[in-house]
Amino acid sequence: MVNSSELKRGIFIELDGVIYEVIDYSRHKPGKGPTSIKTKLRNVKLDTTIDKTFDAGVELKEPEISVKDIQYLYKDGENYVFMDTSSYEQISFKKSQLGDNIKFLKEGINVYSLIHKGEPLGIKFPTTVDLKVVETTPGVKGDTVSGGSKPATLETGLVVNVPFFINVGDIVRIDTRTGEYLERV
C-alpha cells in the first residue's frame, strides 16, 4: 500500500484491477478543507492517460512489480526487441508499452524491465543516458561565456537544448526524467 500523499512520478498504483504509472502530480491545498493530490496516470497496458484526484492520506494499492536488467537490441517492425542479460531470453515490447521512453533508446543500452505476474509491463531507464550529437549549429569562439543554448539533434532523434560550445560528435548526458541536457561527457 502507498499513501496518496507519497505519490510521485514513476510510482505504479493499481485501481480497479488496472495498473497505472504516475506521470505527473501536484498538491492542492485550498484555504479551507482537506489537501487533495491531482495526478495524471498512464494505463500501462493501453497507453492511455487519465486525470485522477485523491484526498491526502488515502491508501492506494501498489502492485507487486519485479525488475530485471535487459539490453535493447533492435527494432523489428512495430516491436522493440530486448534481451534479458541473465538468461539471454529475448523480450519484445510494442511501442505503446514503451510510451515516451522511445526517444532514449539506442542499440546496446541497458535498461530495466518491469514485470507484473510474469508479464512484462514496460521499461524503466536509468536516471541518465549518454547520447551522441548528430546535428547542431557550429559553436563560435566566445560562445562559451554567454550562457545561452541552441537546439541539438541526438542519435535517437531527440532534440534538446545544449550550450553553444557543444558540437556535432560530442557525447552529452541527458536526464531521462526531464529530457534535459546535464553535461558533456
Secondary structure, 3 states (H helix, E strand, C coil): CEEHHHCCCCCEEEECCEEEEEEEEEEECCCCCCCEEEEEEEECCCCCEEEEEEECCCEEECCCCEEEEEEEEEEECCEEEEEECCCCCEEEEEHHHHHHHHHHCCCCCEEEEEEECCEEEEEECCCEEEEEEEEECCCCCCHHHHCCEEEEEECCCCEEEEECCCCCCCEEEEECCCCEEEEEC
